[in-house]
Amino acid sequence: MTPDGPWTPQRVAARIQHTLIATGTTRDELVRHCEECLEHGFDAAMVAGCWLPVAREVLAGSAVKLASAVDFPVNQMTTTGKAAEARALVDAGAMELDMLVNIGWLRSGMEGPFRDDIAAVVEAARPAGVKVMLELPLLTPAERERAVALAVDAGVRWVKNASAGAVGIASPEEMRFLRARVPAGVGVKASGGIKTWAGAVSLLDAGADLLGSSAGVAIIRRETGARSY
């Protein structure tokens, strides 16, 4: 329940960034994914960069945003490489970008390079907004605090608990942690193992603005046994 009333399938769908980033995705699968976004009114179609031209064509003229990810899932590129990819993705039609942060730098005490890496992508992506996947389950409490603070200082528009369920399942506690530490104007996105209606609503109630999931259709249909990355 929110001040605007109970969560409905339409309201939840408008918060879901429907994700298809699996290796080996075919053109037909990508087109169907985008059609699902149109049919159900999802916030965005999150697709791999190589599929942006096709997705852009399918979504043309709609309110569904087109989103992609930088240096994902490997996260081994140089800052210059990440910035170049970010610019290329935006030029190909991406309106929002998700990026992994270099937690190795953070855990090594290299806070300057950590922050500058994010800032370079933020700058290269303009006017598209950048979300940072902070991989909170892999960080200590102190590292979590610094990761959020440095990401906000770098100019991100959203902070995100993790990249996928393999890192950690999104929890209401993580949403409250992030919401309490970001200023107004910085959003919170939940990601990782979101595949049920109850789970989605609990994250929204805890402060998430967006949900990243490959199980968007199953969530709003309240189906069980859905896959989610």
C-alpha positions in Angstrom: 0.0 0.0 0.0 1.2 3.5 -0.9 -0.3 7.0 -0.5 -1.7 6.5 -4.0 -3.4 3.3 -3.0 -2.6 -0.4 -3.3 0.0 -1.8 -5.8 -1.7 -2.9 -9.0 -0.2 -4.9 -11.8 -0.1 -1.7 -13.9 1.7 0.3 -11.2 4.2 -2.4 -10.5 4.9 -2.9 -14.2 5.7 0.8 -14.5 8.5 0.2 -12.1 10.0 -2.9 -13.8 13.0 -2.7 -16.1 12.4 -5.9 -18.0 15.7 -7.6 -18.6 17.1 -9.8 -21.3 20.9 -10.1 -21.3 21.4 -13.9 -21.6 24.2 -15.1 -23.8 22.9 -16.5 -27.0 19.8 -14.5 -27.2 18.3 -14.6 -30.7 16.7 -11.8 -32.6 13.2 -13.4 -32.3 13.7 -13.6 -28.5 14.8 -10.0 -28.3 11.8 -8.8 -30.4 9.4 -10.8 -28.2 11.0 -9.3 -25.1 10.4 -5.8 -26.4 6.9 -6.7 -27.3 6.3 -7.8 -23.7 7.5 -4.4 -22.5 5.0 -2.7 -24.8 2.2 -5.1 -23.9 2.6 -4.8 -20.2 3.8 -1.2 -19.9 7.2 -1.9 -18.3 9.4 1.1 -17.4 12.2 -0.1 -19.7 13.6 -2.8 -21.8 17.1 -3.7 -20.5 19.1 -5.4 -23.3 22.7 -6.1 -24.3 24.3 -3.4 -26.3 24.5 -5.5 -29.5 20.7 -5.6 -29.6 20.1 -1.9 -29.1 19.4 -1.1 -32.8 16.7 -3.9 -33.0 15.2 -2.9 -29.7 15.1 0.7 -30.7 13.2 -0.1 -33.8 10.6 -2.2 -31.9 10.1 0.4 -29.2 10.0 3.4 -31.5 7.3 5.9 -30.6 6.5 4.2 -27.3 6.9 5.3 -23.6 9.1 2.3 -22.9 12.7 3.4 -22.2 15.7 1.6 -23.7 18.4 0.6 -21.3 21.7 -1.3 -21.5 24.8 -2.1 -19.4 28.4 -1.0 -19.6 31.3 -3.6 -19.4 28.9 -6.3 -18.1 29.3 -8.9 -16.8 33.1 -9.0 -17.0 33.9 -5.6 -15.5 37.5 -5.6 -16.6 37.7 -2.7 -18.9 39.8 0.4 -18.4 38.0 3.6 -17.4 38.7 5.0 -20.9 37.1 1.8 -22.4 34.1 2.1 -20.2 33.5 5.7 -21.2 33.9 4.9 -24.8 31.4 2.1 -24.6 29.0 4.3 -22.6 29.0 6.9 -25.4 28.6 4.2 -28.1 25.6 2.7 -26.3 23.9 6.1 -25.9 24.5 6.9 -29.5 22.9 3.6 -30.4 19.7 4.6 -28.5 20.2 3.7 -24.8 18.5 6.2 -22.5 19.8 4.7 -19.3 23.0 2.7 -18.5 23.8 0.3 -15.6 27.5 -0.1 -14.7 29.4 -2.3 -12.4 31.7 -0.5 -10.0 35.3 -1.6 -9.5 35.0 -3.0 -6.0 38.6 -4.3 -6.2 39.8 -0.7 -6.3 37.4 0.2 -3.4 38.7 -2.7 -1.3 42.3 -1.7 -2.0 41.6 1.8 -0.6 41.8 3.3 -4.1 38.9 5.6 -3.6 40.0 8.2 -6.1 40.2 5.8 -9.1 36.9 4.2 -7.9 35.1 7.5 -7.9 36.7 8.7 -11.1 35.8 5.5 -13.0 32.1 6.1 -12.3 32.4 9.8 -13.0 33.9 9.2 -16.4 31.0 7.0 -17.4 28.5 9.5 -16.0 30.0 12.2 -18.1 30.3 10.1 -21.3 26.7 8.9 -21.1 25.1 12.4 -20.9 22.2 13.0 -21.3 21.5 9.3 -20.4 21.4 8.6 -16.7 23.7 6.0 -15.0 22.9 3.4 -12.4 25.7 1.9 -10.4 25.6 -1.8 -9.4 27.3 -1.7 -6.0 27.5 -5.4 -5.3 26.7 -4.8 -1.6 26.8 -8.5 -0.6 30.5 -8.6 -1.5 31.4 -5.5 0.6 32.0 -5.0 4.3 29.7 -2.5 6.2 32.3 0.2 6.0 32.9 -0.5 2.2 29.2 -0.2 1.6 29.0 3.2 3.2 32.0 4.5 1.1 30.7 2.9 -2.1 27.4 4.8 -1.8 29.0 8.1 -0.9 31.5 7.9 -3.7 29.0 6.9 -6.3 26.7 9.8 -5.3 29.7 12.2 -5.4 30.4 10.9 -8.9 27.0 12.1 -10.1 25.0 8.9 -10.6 21.2 9.1 -10.9 20.5 5.7 -9.3 22.2 3.3 -6.9 21.6 -0.4 -7.2 22.2 -3.1 -4.6 23.7 -5.7 -7.0 24.1 -6.9 -10.5 22.2 -10.2 -10.3 21.0 -13.0 -8.1 24.3 -14.8 -8.3 25.8 -11.9 -6.2 22.9 -11.6 -3.9 19.1 -11.6 -3.7 17.6 -8.1 -3.4 16.2 -7.5 0.1 14.0 -4.8 1.7 16.9 -4.2 4.2 19.2 -3.2 1.3 16.6 -0.9 -0.1 16.2 0.9 3.2 20.0 1.1 3.5 20.3 2.7 0.1 17.3 5.0 0.5 18.6 6.4 3.8 22.0 7.3 2.2 21.2 8.9 -1.1 19.9 12.5 -1.5 16.7 13.6 -3.1 17.0 13.2 -6.8 19.0 9.9 -6.7 16.9 6.8 -7.2 17.2 3.3 -5.9 17.0 0.2 -8.1 16.6 -3.3 -6.8 18.2 -6.3 -8.7 18.8 -9.9 -8.0 16.4 -12.8 -7.8 13.2 -10.7 -8.1 10.7 -13.1 -9.4 7.5 -13.0 -7.3 4.7 -10.4 -6.8 5.3 -10.5 -3.0 9.0 -10.0 -3.4 8.6 -7.1 -5.8 6.1 -5.3 -3.7 8.2 -5.7 -0.5 11.1 -4.0 -2.3 9.0 -1.2 -3.6 7.5 -0.7 -0.1 11.1 -0.5 1.3 12.0 2.3 -1.0 13.0 0.9 -4.4 12.0 3.1 -7.3 12.8 0.5 -10.0 13.1 -3.2 -10.2 15.4 -5.0 -12.5 14.2 -8.5 -13.4 13.9 -10.9 -16.3 10.7 -12.3 -14.7 8.7 -9.1 -15.3 5.8 -10.9 -17.0 5.6 -13.6 -14.3 5.7 -11.0 -11.5 2.7 -9.0 -12.7 0.8 -12.1 -13.5 1.6 -13.4 -10.0 3.0 -16.7 -11.5 5.5 -18.9 -9.6 8.6 -20.7 -10.7 9.9 -17.8 -12.8 13.5 -17.4 -13.7 15.2 -14.2 -12.8 18.8 -13.0 -13.3 
